[in-house]
Amino acid sequence: MAEWFKKNKILCFIVGGAILICAVLLCIFLIPRDGGEQVGDTPTLTVETPQKLSISGTDTFVLDVTISSFGDAIYPAASMSIAFDASRLEFLGVEEGNVFIKDDNTSGQTLPEWSYNTAACNESGRINVMYLDMTGGKNAFSKDLLAEDNNVVLRLKFRLRGSVRAGDVCDLIVEDAVFAASDETQSLAMTTNTLTMKNGKLVIGE
């Protein structure tokens, strides 16, 4: 056996090198990064939740929905669908964030007005919100108006229902989200993996 390895040491070296390269590639592609939800520079939509929400210290509360980045396009339409536990939480509405859209009629920027139906959201347990720029692009989302420390797209307002108990965990799951560009190939969407998400987990404390 030793004689065989001596005669075929070049072949062994090549095979060993190939195995090492394969192992490195597997580590790169299979080990999740950043919690397994965001890879590289892909824009990420996040439902921000506190570590714990006191059941005795609050009745209503607000959760931020943030975006990490935009692409090079402009996005005249956006929508998202977020599932929540309607037996423990009551959705009260959407409050404005701090991510601007373009606006030629003011200082060059304004805040988007989101469309939603509060009653329907509570009935279905899904918050469906939509923004549509009726100008076709003059009032669109753009990375030029996105600041690293001002990236709240919108805020979700809730009330704790009487059924909530200390120790309950309420998940807020982004089921669908898209920032649509005029050129569909430049849109950011969960369905095409050009937009990733980080879901929220609300832990109820004493």
Disulfide bonds with the S-S distance in Angstrom:
none
